[in-house]
Amino acid sequence: MRGGLKVLTGEALVAIFHRFGFVVIDGSKHLKLRRTTPADDETLVIPYHDPIAKDTLPAIFSQASIIIRSPSCVRIFITSSSAWRSG
């Protein structure tokens, strides 16, 4: 069985994405975060809500996992990363 998504706040997501090099460049209720890499500028848009709606988290996870290609991205969002399988 797959693990479920964690309950996260906008503030928590900003702190998490900051660890991956993202900075807030615009917004109030919805924040635009950006990081610059040698290959490209990468942008994430997240709601700054407490908590983030359960229906919204899968989209944020999907977007983040495409940009942040790291197993630690899965551990951030999924309650039991050992139960998650890619593909």
C-alpha positions as CSV (number, residue, x, y, z in Angstrom):
1,M,0.0,0.0,0.0
2,R,1.2,3.5,-0.8
3,G,1.8,6.1,1.9
4,G,-0.5,9.0,2.2
5,L,0.3,12.7,1.7
6,K,1.4,14.6,4.8
7,V,-0.6,17.6,6.0
8,L,1.6,20.6,5.1
9,T,1.2,24.4,5.4
10,G,2.3,27.1,3.0
11,E,4.9,28.2,5.5
12,A,6.3,24.6,5.7
13,L,6.5,24.3,1.9
14,V,8.4,27.6,1.6
15,A,10.9,26.3,4.2
16,I,11.2,23.0,2.4
17,F,11.7,24.5,-1.0
18,H,14.2,27.0,0.4
19,R,16.4,24.0,1.2
20,F,16.4,23.1,-2.5
21,G,17.5,26.6,-3.5
22,F,14.1,28.3,-4.2
23,V,13.3,31.9,-3.1
24,V,10.0,33.6,-2.9
25,I,9.8,36.2,-5.7
26,D,6.1,37.2,-5.6
27,G,2.8,36.7,-4.1
28,S,0.7,36.8,-0.9
29,K,-2.0,34.2,-0.9
30,H,-0.2,32.2,-3.6
31,L,3.5,32.4,-3.8
32,K,5.8,32.2,-6.8
33,L,9.1,30.5,-5.9
34,R,12.1,30.4,-8.2
35,R,15.5,29.0,-8.4
36,T,18.1,29.4,-11.1
37,T,20.2,26.5,-12.3
38,P,22.9,26.3,-15.0
39,A,20.3,24.7,-17.3
40,D,17.2,26.8,-16.6
41,D,15.1,29.0,-14.3
42,E,12.6,26.8,-12.4
43,T,9.4,28.1,-10.9
44,L,6.9,26.7,-8.5
45,V,3.6,28.3,-7.5
46,I,2.1,27.3,-4.1
47,P,-0.8,28.4,-2.0
48,Y,0.2,30.1,1.2
49,H,-2.6,28.5,3.3
50,D,-2.7,26.7,6.6
51,P,-3.1,23.9,5.9
52,I,-2.8,23.3,2.2
53,A,-6.0,21.6,0.9
54,K,-5.7,17.8,0.5
55,D,-6.9,18.2,-3.2
56,T,-4.0,20.6,-3.9
57,L,-1.1,18.7,-2.4
58,P,-1.0,16.0,-5.2
59,A,-0.5,18.7,-7.8
60,I,2.2,20.4,-5.8
61,F,3.9,17.1,-5.2
62,S,3.7,16.2,-8.9
63,Q,5.1,19.6,-10.0
64,A,7.9,19.5,-7.3
65,S,8.9,15.9,-8.1
66,I,9.5,16.8,-11.8
67,I,11.7,19.8,-10.8
68,I,13.4,18.3,-7.7
69,R,14.6,14.9,-8.8
70,S,15.6,13.6,-5.4
71,P,14.3,10.8,-3.1
72,S,14.1,13.4,-0.4
73,C,11.3,15.1,-2.3
74,V,9.2,12.0,-1.8
75,R,10.0,11.9,1.9
76,I,8.8,15.5,2.3
77,F,5.3,14.7,0.9
78,I,4.6,11.0,1.6
79,T,4.0,9.7,5.1
80,S,5.7,6.4,4.3
81,S,8.3,6.8,1.6
82,S,9.3,3.1,1.9
83,A,5.9,2.2,0.6
84,W,6.1,4.5,-2.4
85,R,7.3,3.1,-5.7
86,S,8.3,5.1,-8.7
87,G,6.7,4.3,-12.0
